[in-house]
Amino acid sequence: MAAKLNLSGSPDSEASSLNDQSSNRSSNRSLRVAEKERRKNGAEDPFVAALKYFSDVEAGTPVHGNDEVERNLVLVEKVAYSKGLSPEAVSIMLEFAMSLRMGTVLCARVLKFLIPATVVPQEAVVRAVVWLGVGKIPVNTQILFIKWVLTVFDMIDAKDQLRAIYGFIFSFVTDENLCPFICHLLYLLTRKESVRVFRVRKLLELQSKLGRQPFLLSLLSLYKVFCPELVMLSIPSRVKSGFRNHNMPWKSALIAVQKRNGSQVASGISLELMSKDKTNSRKRKHCHLELPEFSSVVSKEPQTEPSSIRKVVPLVQLHSFAQLLENMHRIELPAQMGSLLGSSLALQYLDCVQDESALLRLNFWLGYALHEEFLFCSDGGASQNSEEALHFLNKLLSTQHFLQEGFSSSEAFLYKFLNVWDGSLLRPQILGLLSNIPVVPSSQIGQLLFEPLMQLFFTSSLFFKCGLMECLNNMLLKWLTWHSVYALEDDLDISLNSHTSINMTLSGFKDSVMELVDFVGRLASVGLQLEGCHSLLLSFTLDFYETVCDTFLKYGLPLVVMPPPGVFYPALFATDPVSVDRLAYIMYRYKVNLTSAKSEEKIREQAFHISGQTFREFNHYAVVMVNCLWNSKMFQAGTGVQLGEELLLKSNVPQHWTSFDLIHHPAFMSYAVDFHQKCWPGTKDMDLNSIKHSKPWSWYLEYLFNQGYDGLKQFVQSNISRQLAAGDGQDGSLSAQQR
């Protein structure tokens, strides 16, 4: 019946019902579309919603069973590891973690994925440090936070507020667990105004309690640099770095972010990937060896408002030395200390101001890069032939030449590297760095330098021997130059490096120079025998002794060291005239120095004393040279070089006593033949002894001197008084300085 009623209903009523249903469906569809659109718009950036959640979440919100917090946490973590967190995201997540709004469970997890994409806001770090004082954060999590701050220290956009709470940070050194990491952070933040008496006392008190810990000694050494009058503690000049790199939780993530973003993220840490595959480790890239970009810690213009308390001018915005001088005391250093190596203006700033903390931080970065890439490389350094390594070491060398001194970090690296070096890997660069090493105490120089260099010298090629001789000559030149520049007027103490605290007595410096000269003498004597008195090695050896012979007059060092017989006689009997001429010049300079030293010694009897053995050695060498080159008395008794009469007879050399005079010497015989042909052009039988007559002999000497042999000329004029008899041969007598 009901069905019939429905079927028999009026057409108008049925149409109205259909219209209502259609309207309802349309309305519902619009609502669904609007809801989808709203959800779509809200889902366009779920990362922003996740950050908003962590920003607004109330304290005490439970963690367990909370799917929303886990979902948002995974989302932020994914973004952090893929492309890094923006400064705003770092601030929000750091505040959420350190405030413990959801307990201590999530704090460590958030810190581990806190990977910045660009810079870290200073205000966020300051607020996080303040949360340490609440006392609710577990010790392990506090340590993890300090490690994170140390890792991203160069990425913090400014440091003024952190230095403003220096005292608050210092208060945590009393915690034995936090002390090593707090000392490291203080080391990076310390300025001269930060050094106070009570802080020095507290560190000394901790040292008496914990022992001479490296991290305490390192911080005290920095305090002593700024205020030596406050730190009376004796600190070793070569104390090893007391701070370790604690960037392992963030290392691989930072390198991944760096590669994706296509820019350098951090320079103060190691950014190479930690690969477990040993085969892949051979292909590791030199991420350390790429100098960071020279940029400001903040991307803003210099503060020029008159209301600003302290105007700060980023160093990157200065383009001339005049601008540097105008803003010398308002300089803001770049975010990454390694970038200083790539800017001459930054190096001029370091050289003028000598900011010890900046130099120490730069040394820390440089030392870690060198050790990681050349010493701790799993392939034994086989990959160091790369262009990155070559460019890095060349840049380091140019920096050291610009500053006219080396870095302590490269010095410490070389002492270790010499023990594993094969002598061929990047040889010019390594020898260049080696020549910049400052003076080494005589008690340590043998173990640190001589032992590894001796093994390399006797097992390497001729070209390595020559390169090492040149390196040691440059090293001696720098040592003597430092002495002449930094020696005090009373000649009691000398400061050898303006950027370190290395001091030694004058006698200690002389001992080190003596050790170096004696070591080179031993190397050269044996090396010339091994290489058959090769003229190239002999040339580099004579270069060294040209420096040694003038130590007194040129560099003011009261020390004269004669060359060993293994160097003197190969040079005297060399087959090339240049070597003989250089030996004559060296002997001439020795005489000038010894004469001046003798005169000075009479005036200042207690100032210094040249050993009588030195004078006897010089006189002996001078007599040998005069008898050999001038008097034609070679191989005779009392002339220094003697051979048995039977052996001389077996040689079948006529008039063997004249074999090494200026006419018959192998180095000058070609000149004698040429001179004879010019003087007696029509003579068929050549008699070189005819040159020894008085007039031809004078002409021959003038002929030799005109060939450019000035050293020979100076030696003859200073050591030989010529007494010529008419119609007779030349005669000469020795007038060398006698003891």
C-alpha positions in Angstrom: 0.0 0.0 0.0 2.9 2.3 0.9 4.6 1.4 -2.3 1.6 2.3 -4.2 1.3 5.6 -2.4 4.9 6.4 -3.3 4.6 5.5 -6.8 1.4 7.4 -7.2 2.8 10.6 -5.7 2.4 13.9 -7.5 5.1 14.8 -10.1 5.8 18.2 -8.4 6.5 16.5 -5.0 8.9 14.1 -6.7 10.8 16.9 -8.5 11.1 18.9 -5.3 12.6 15.9 -3.5 15.1 15.3 -6.3 16.1 19.0 -6.2 16.7 18.8 -2.5 18.9 15.7 -2.8 20.9 17.3 -5.6 21.4 20.4 -3.5 22.5 18.5 -0.5 25.0 16.5 -2.6 26.4 19.6 -4.1 26.7 21.2 -0.7 28.5 18.2 0.7 30.8 18.1 -2.3 31.7 21.7 -1.8 32.4 21.0 1.9 34.6 18.0 1.0 36.5 20.0 -1.7 37.0 22.9 0.8 38.2 20.4 3.5 40.6 18.8 1.0 41.9 22.2 -0.1 42.3 23.2 3.5 44.2 20.0 4.3 46.2 20.4 1.1 47.2 24.0 2.0 48.1 22.9 5.5 50.1 20.0 4.3 52.2 22.0 1.8 54.9 22.6 4.5 54.6 20.0 7.3 58.1 21.0 8.4 56.8 24.4 9.4 54.0 22.8 11.3 56.4 20.5 13.1 58.6 23.4 14.1 55.4 25.2 15.4 54.6 22.1 17.4 57.9 22.1 19.2 57.8 25.8 19.6 54.3 25.7 21.3 54.4 22.4 23.1 53.7 22.8 26.8 55.9 21.6 29.6 55.0 18.2 31.0 53.5 16.8 27.7 54.0 13.1 27.9 56.4 11.4 25.4 55.5 7.7 25.6 52.5 6.9 23.4 52.6 10.3 21.8 52.4 9.6 18.1 52.3 13.3 17.2 55.6 14.2 18.8 57.3 11.1 17.2 55.9 12.0 13.8 57.1 15.7 14.0 60.5 14.6 15.4 61.1 12.2 12.6 60.1 14.9 10.1 62.6 17.5 11.5 65.3 14.9 11.8 64.8 13.9 8.1 65.1 17.6 7.0 68.2 18.1 9.2 70.1 15.2 7.7 69.0 16.0 4.2 69.7 19.7 3.8 70.4 21.0 7.3 68.4 23.3 9.6 67.9 27.0 9.1 68.9 29.4 11.9 65.3 29.7 13.1 64.9 25.9 13.2 68.1 25.5 15.1 66.9 28.1 17.7 63.5 26.3 18.1 64.9 22.8 18.4 67.8 23.8 20.7 65.4 25.7 23.0 63.0 22.7 23.0 65.8 20.3 23.8 67.6 22.2 26.6 64.4 23.4 28.3 63.4 19.8 28.9 59.7 20.5 28.2 59.2 16.9 27.5 61.8 15.5 29.8 65.3 14.3 29.3 64.5 11.5 26.8 64.4 13.6 23.7 67.2 16.1 24.6 70.1 14.0 23.4 68.3 12.8 20.3 67.6 16.4 19.2 71.2 17.4 19.8 72.5 14.6 17.6 70.5 15.8 14.6 71.0 19.5 15.2 72.9 20.0 11.8 72.9 23.7 10.8 72.7 24.5 7.1 74.3 28.0 7.3 74.9 29.7 10.6 73.9 29.1 14.3 72.2 32.1 16.1 74.3 33.3 19.0 71.2 34.0 21.1 70.1 30.4 20.8 73.5 29.2 22.1 73.5 31.7 24.9 70.0 30.6 26.0 71.1 26.9 25.9 74.2 27.6 28.0 72.0 29.3 30.6 69.8 26.2 30.8 72.9 24.3 31.9 72.6 26.2 35.2 69.2 24.8 36.0 70.7 21.5 37.1 68.2 19.2 35.6 70.1 18.1 32.4 72.0 14.8 32.8 75.8 15.1 32.8 76.1 13.1 29.6 73.7 15.3 27.8 75.5 18.4 29.1 78.8 17.0 27.6 77.0 16.3 24.4 75.8 19.9 24.2 79.3 21.3 24.8 80.7 19.0 22.1 78.0 20.4 19.7 79.0 24.0 20.6 82.6 23.2 19.9 81.8 21.6 16.6 79.7 24.5 15.3 81.8 27.2 17.0 83.0 28.7 13.7 79.4 28.7 12.4 78.0 30.8 15.3 77.1 34.2 13.8 78.8 36.3 16.5 80.6 35.7 19.8 80.1 38.9 21.8 77.2 37.6 23.9 79.1 34.4 24.6 82.1 36.3 25.8 79.8 38.4 28.0 78.8 35.3 29.9 82.5 34.1 30.1 82.3 34.0 33.9 79.2 31.9 33.9 80.8 29.4 31.5 83.9 29.4 33.6 82.0 28.3 36.7 81.5 24.9 35.2 85.2 24.0 35.3 84.7 22.7 38.8 82.8 19.8 37.4 85.3 17.1 36.7 83.2 15.6 33.9 82.6 18.9 32.1 86.1 20.4 32.8 87.9 19.2 29.6 85.2 20.4 27.3 84.6 23.7 29.2 88.3 24.4 29.1 88.2 23.9 25.3 85.3 26.3 24.9 87.0 28.9 27.2 90.2 28.5 25.1 88.2 29.6 22.0 86.4 32.5 23.8 89.3 33.9 25.9 90.5 37.5 25.3 92.9 39.4 27.3 90.2 41.0 29.4 88.9 37.5 30.3 92.1 36.7 32.2 91.6 37.4 35.9 93.6 36.5 39.0 90.8 34.4 40.6 90.4 32.4 37.4 94.1 31.6 37.3 94.0 30.6 40.9 91.0 28.3 40.3 92.8 26.6 37.4 95.9 26.1 39.5 93.8 24.7 42.2 92.2 22.2 39.8 95.6 21.3 38.5 96.8 20.4 42.0 93.6 18.3 42.4 93.5 16.6 38.9 97.2 16.7 38.1 98.9 18.4 35.1 96.1 17.7 32.7 96.8 18.8 29.1 93.5 20.7 28.8 94.3 22.8 32.0 97.9 23.4 30.7 96.6 24.6 27.4 94.2 27.1 28.9 96.8 28.3 31.3 99.3 28.7 28.5 96.8 30.9 26.7 96.3 32.9 29.9 100.1 33.3 30.1 100.3 34.6 26.6 97.8 37.4 27.5 99.0 38.1 31.0 102.4 36.5 31.8 102.6 38.4 35.0 99.6 36.5 36.4 100.7 33.0 35.4 103.9 32.2 37.1 103.6 28.5 36.3 106.4 27.0 34.1 104.6 25.6 31.1 106.5 23.5 28.5 107.0 25.3 25.2 106.0 22.3 23.3 103.1 21.0 25.3 100.8 18.8 23.2 97.3 20.0 22.4 95.1 19.2 25.3 91.9 19.3 23.3 90.4 16.6 21.2 88.0 16.9 18.3 84.5 15.8 19.4 82.6 16.0 16.2 81.9 12.3 15.6 78.1 12.5 16.1 77.9 15.2 13.4 80.8 14.4 11.0 79.1 12.4 8.3 75.9 14.5 8.5 77.8 17.7 7.9 79.7 16.4 4.9 76.4 15.2 3.4 74.8 18.6 4.0 77.9 20.3 2.5 77.7 18.2 -0.7 74.0 18.7 -1.2 74.2 22.5 -0.6 77.3 22.8 -2.7 79.1 25.0 -0.1 81.6 24.7 2.7 79.7 24.1 5.9 82.4 24.1 8.5 86.2 24.4 8.4 87.1 23.8 12.0 86.2 20.1 11.8 86.9 17.1 9.7 84.3 16.7 7.0 85.3 13.5 5.3 82.9 10.6 5.2 83.6 7.7 7.6 83.5 4.7 5.3 83.8 1.2 6.6 84.8 -0.1 3.2 88.6 -0.2 3.1 88.7 -0.1 -0.7 86.7 3.1 -0.7 89.0 4.7 1.9 91.7 4.9 -0.8 89.6 7.3 -2.7 88.9 9.7 0.1 88.8 13.4 -0.8 90.9 16.0 0.9 88.0 18.0 2.3 90.3 19.4 5.0 92.7 20.6 2.3 90.2 22.9 0.7 90.5 26.3 2.2 87.2 27.7 3.5 85.6 30.6 1.7 86.6 34.0 3.2 83.3 35.3 4.4 81.9 37.2 7.4 80.2 35.5 10.3 77.1 37.5 9.6 75.7 38.7 6.3 75.1 42.3 7.2 76.7 45.6 6.6 79.1 47.2 9.1 77.5 48.9 12.1 77.6 52.6 11.5 74.9 53.9 13.8 76.2 56.3 16.4 74.1 54.5 19.0 76.0 51.3 18.6 78.3 50.5 21.6 81.0 49.0 19.5 81.2 49.3 15.7 82.2 46.0 14.1 83.6 45.9 10.6 83.8 42.4 9.0 87.3 41.8 7.7 85.9 40.5 4.4 84.4 43.9 3.7 87.9 45.6 3.7 89.7 45.8 0.4 92.9 47.8 1.1 95.6 48.2 3.7 94.5 51.8 4.4 91.0 50.6 5.3 92.5 47.9 7.5 94.5 50.6 9.4 91.4 52.8 9.8 89.4 49.9 11.4 92.2 48.0 13.1 90.5 47.8 16.5 87.0 47.1 15.2 87.8 44.1 13.0 85.5 41.1 13.0 87.4 37.9 12.1 85.8 35.6 9.5 83.6 32.7 10.6 86.1 30.1 9.6 89.7 30.6 10.7 91.1 28.5 7.9 90.0 31.1 5.4 92.7 33.4 6.8 95.3 31.5 4.7 93.6 32.7 1.6 93.6 36.4 2.3 96.7 38.6 2.3 94.8 41.3 4.1 93.8 38.9 6.9 97.4 37.9 7.2 98.5 41.5 7.4 96.0 41.9 10.3 97.4 38.9 12.1 101.0 40.2 11.6 100.2 43.7 12.8 97.9 43.0 15.7 99.3 39.6 16.6 96.0 38.4 18.0 97.2 35.4 19.9 93.8 33.7 20.3 93.2 33.9 16.5 96.7 32.4 15.8 96.1 29.7 18.3 92.7 28.8 16.8 94.3 28.9 13.3 97.1 26.6 14.5 94.5 24.2 16.0 92.6 24.0 12.7 95.8 23.7 10.6 97.3 21.0 12.9 94.2 18.9 12.8 93.9 19.2 9.0 97.6 18.2 8.5 97.4 15.3 10.9 94.1 13.9 9.6 95.0 14.1 5.9 98.7 13.1 6.0 99.3 11.1 9.1 96.0 9.3 9.9 95.1 8.5 6.3 94.3 4.8 6.0 96.1 4.5 2.6 99.4 5.6 4.0 99.4 8.9 2.2 99.1 7.4 -1.3 96.4 9.8 -2.2 98.3 12.8 -1.3 99.5 13.4 -4.9 96.1 15.1 -5.5 95.8 18.6 -6.7 94.1 19.6 -3.4 97.0 18.5 -1.3 99.5 20.3 -3.6 97.4 23.5 -3.6 96.9 23.4 0.2 100.6 23.0 0.9 101.6 25.7 -1.6 99.1 28.0 0.0 100.5 27.2 3.5 104.1 27.8 2.2 103.1 31.2 0.7 101.5 32.1 4.0 104.6 31.3 6.0 106.8 33.2 3.6 104.4 36.2 3.9 104.6 36.1 7.7 108.3 35.3 7.6 107.8 32.4 10.1 106.2 29.0 10.4 103.2 27.8 12.3 103.7 25.7 15.4 101.1 23.2 14.2 103.0 22.5 11.0 106.2 22.1 13.0 104.6 19.5 15.3 103.2 17.8 12.2 106.6 17.6 10.5 108.3 16.0 13.5 105.9 13.1 13.1 105.7 13.0 9.4 109.4 12.7 8.9 109.3 9.3 10.5 106.9 7.9 7.9 107.8 10.0 4.9 109.3 8.3 1.8 111.2 11.4 0.7 109.4 11.7 -2.6 105.8 12.5 -1.7 105.3 16.2 -2.3 109.0 16.7 -1.7 109.4 20.4 -2.6 106.5 21.4 -0.3 107.6 19.2 2.6 111.2 20.5 2.4 109.8 24.1 2.1 107.9 23.6 5.4 110.9 22.0 7.0 113.1 25.0 6.2 110.7 27.2 8.3 111.0 25.2 11.5 112.2 27.5 14.3 115.3 26.9 16.4 115.2 23.4 18.1 117.0 23.0 21.4 120.2 21.1 21.0 119.0 18.4 23.4 116.1 17.5 21.1 117.3 18.3 17.6 118.9 14.9 17.1 115.8 12.9 17.8 113.3 15.2 16.1 115.3 16.1 13.0 118.6 14.5 12.5 117.7 10.8 12.9 114.9 10.7 10.3 116.7 13.1 7.9 119.8 11.0 8.0 117.9 7.8 7.1 116.2 9.7 4.2 119.5 11.2 3.0 121.4 8.0 2.7 118.6 6.0 1.1 117.4 8.6 -1.4 118.5 9.9 -4.8 121.0 12.6 -5.6 118.2 15.1 -6.2 116.8 14.5 -2.7 120.3 15.0 -1.3 120.6 18.3 -3.1 117.1 19.4 -2.0 117.8 18.5 1.6 121.0 20.5 1.6 119.2 23.5 0.2 116.5 23.0 2.8 119.0 22.9 5.7 120.7 26.0 4.3 117.4 27.9 4.3 116.7 26.7 7.8 120.1 28.0 9.0 119.5 31.3 7.2 116.2 31.7 9.0 117.7 30.8 12.4 120.5 33.4 12.0 118.0 36.0 10.7 115.8 35.4 13.8 118.8 35.8 16.0 119.9 39.1 14.4 116.3 40.5 14.6 115.1 39.3 18.0 118.4 39.3 20.0 118.2 41.6 23.1 120.8 44.2 23.6 122.5 42.5 26.6 123.0 39.3 24.5 121.7 37.1 27.3 118.4 36.0 26.1 116.9 35.9 22.6 113.3 35.5 21.6 113.2 33.4 18.4 109.6 33.6 17.4 107.3 36.6 17.8 104.2 34.4 18.0 105.4 31.8 20.5 106.9 31.8 23.9 110.1 30.0 22.8 113.1 31.6 24.6 116.6 30.3 25.0 119.9 31.6 26.1 122.5 32.8 23.6 124.7 29.8 24.5 121.7 27.5 23.9 121.1 29.1 20.4 124.8 28.7 19.6 124.7 25.0 20.6 121.7 24.4 18.3 123.5 26.2 15.4 126.7 24.2 16.1 124.7 20.9 16.0 123.1 21.8 12.7 126.4 22.8 11.0 128.1 19.7 12.3 125.2 17.5 11.1 125.3 19.0 7.6 129.1 18.5 7.6 128.7 14.8 8.3 126.0 14.5 5.7 127.9 16.3 3.0 131.2 14.4 3.7 129.5 11.0 3.3 127.1 12.1 0.6 130.0 13.4 -1.6 131.7 10.1 -1.3 128.6 8.2 -2.2 127.8 10.4 -5.2 131.4 10.5 -6.5 131.8 14.2 -5.6 129.0 15.1 -7.9 129.3 18.8 -8.9 125.6 19.5 -8.2 125.7 18.2 -4.6 129.0 20.0 -4.1 127.4 23.2 -5.3 124.6 22.9 -2.7 127.1 22.1 0.0 129.1 25.2 -0.8 125.9 27.2 -0.7 125.5 26.1 2.9 129.1 27.0 3.9 128.8 30.4 2.2 126.2 31.0 4.9 128.3 29.5 7.7 131.4 31.5 6.9 129.7 34.8 7.6 127.8 34.0 10.8 129.8 36.6 12.8 129.8 39.6 10.5 126.5 39.2 8.8 124.3 37.9 11.7 126.2 39.0 14.8 126.6 35.5 16.2 130.0 34.9 17.8 130.6 31.6 16.3 132.9 30.3 13.5 132.7 26.7 12.3 135.1 25.4 9.6 134.0 22.9 7.0 135.2 19.3 7.5 138.0 17.8 5.3 135.3 15.8 3.5 133.9 19.0 2.1 137.1 21.1 1.8 139.2 18.7 -0.3 136.5 17.6 -2.8 136.0 21.4 -3.5 139.7 22.0 -3.7 140.3 19.2 -6.2 137.0 19.7 -8.1 137.2 19.5 -11.9 135.1 22.6 -12.4 136.6 26.0 -11.8 133.4 27.4 -10.2 133.7 25.1 -7.2 137.3 26.0 -6.6 136.5 29.7 -6.9 133.6 29.4 -4.4 135.9 27.6 -2.0 138.4 30.4 -2.3 135.7 32.9 -1.6 134.5 31.0 1.4 138.1 30.9 2.8 138.4 34.6 2.2 135.2 35.3 4.2 136.4 33.0 7.0 139.6 35.0 7.3 137.6 38.3 7.4 135.3 36.9 10.1 138.1 35.5 12.2 140.1 38.7 12.0 137.1 40.7 13.1 136.4 38.2 15.9 140.0 38.3 17.0 139.9 42.1 17.2 136.5 42.1 19.0 137.7 39.5 21.5 140.6 41.7 22.6 138.2 44.6 23.2 135.5 42.5 25.0 137.5 39.7 26.6 134.5 38.1 28.5 131.9 38.6 25.8 132.8 35.7 23.7 135.7 33.5 22.7 136.6 31.8 19.4 138.3 28.5 20.0 142.0 28.3 19.1 141.2 25.0 17.3 139.1 27.1 14.8 142.1 29.3 14.0 144.4 26.3 13.6 141.9 24.6 11.2 141.7 27.8 9.1 145.5 28.2 9.0 145.9 24.6 8.0 143.4 24.9 5.1 144.9 28.2 4.0 148.4 26.7 3.9 147.1 23.7 1.9 145.4 26.0 -0.7 148.5 28.3 -1.1 150.8 25.3 -1.5 148.5 23.6 -3.9 147.4 26.5 -6.1 150.3 28.9 -5.8 153.6 27.4 -4.6 153.3 24.1 -6.5 154.3 22.1 -3.5 151.5 19.5 -3.5 152.1 16.0 -1.8 155.2 17.2 0.0 155.8 16.7 3.7 154.1 19.3 5.8 151.6 20.4 3.1 148.6 18.6 4.5 148.0 16.0 1.8 150.7 13.4 1.6 151.1 10.3 -0.5 153.8 7.6 -0.4 156.8 8.2 -2.6 156.4 4.8 -4.2 152.8 5.4 -5.1 153.7 8.8 -6.6 156.4 7.1 -8.7 154.0 4.5 -9.9 151.6 7.1 -11.1 154.2 8.1 -13.8 153.0 11.8 -13.5 155.9 14.1 -14.2 156.4 16.8 -11.7 153.5 15.6 -9.6 154.0 18.4 -7.1 152.7 20.8 -9.7 149.6 18.9 -10.6 147.1 21.1 -8.8 148.6 24.6 -9.2 146.6 27.3 -11.1 148.1 26.1 -14.4 147.9 22.3 -14.1 144.8 22.1 -11.9 142.1 20.1 -13.9 139.7 23.0 -13.3 142.0 25.6 -14.8 144.1 23.7 -17.4 141.8 24.8 -20.3 142.3 28.4 -19.3 146.1 27.9 -19.2 146.1 26.3 -22.7 143.9 29.1 -24.1 146.2 31.7 -22.5 149.4 30.0 -23.8 147.9 30.0 -27.4 147.1 33.7 -27.2 150.6 34.6 -25.8 152.6 32.3 -28.1 150.3 31.7 -31.1 153.0 30.4 -33.4 154.5 27.9 -30.9 153.9 24.3 -31.9 155.3 22.7 -28.7 153.2 23.9 -25.7 155.1 24.4 -22.5 152.7 25.5 -19.8 155.5 26.0 -17.3 156.5 29.0 -19.4 153.5 30.8 -17.9 155.3 30.7 -14.5 157.7 33.4 -15.5 157.1 36.8 -13.9 155.3 38.8 -16.6 153.3 35.9 -18.1 152.3 34.8 -14.6 150.9 38.3 -13.8 149.1 38.4 -17.2 147.8 34.9 -16.5 146.4 35.9 -13.1 144.8 39.0 -14.6 143.4 36.7 -17.4 141.9 34.3 -14.8 140.4 37.1 -12.7 138.8 38.7 -15.7 136.9 35.4 -16.3 134.8 36.3 -13.2 136.6 34.3 -10.6 136.3 37.0 -7.9 136.6 34.6 -5.1 139.9 33.4 -6.3 141.1 37.0 -6.7 140.0 37.9 -3.1 141.7 34.9 -1.7 145.0 35.6 -3.5 145.0 39.2 -2.6 144.3 38.6 1.1 146.5 35.5 1.7 149.4 35.8 -0.6 152.1 38.5 -0.7 153.8 38.4 -4.1 157.6 38.9 -4.3 158.6 38.8 -8.0 162.2 38.7 -9.0 163.2 40.0 -12.4 163.4 37.2 -14.9 162.5 34.5 -12.3 159.4 32.5 -11.6 156.7 33.5 -9.2 157.3 33.2 -5.5 154.8 33.6 -2.7 154.6 33.5 1.0 151.6 32.9 3.3 150.2 35.8 5.3 147.2 34.1 6.8 145.8 35.0 10.2 147.7 33.2 12.9 146.5 32.3 16.4 
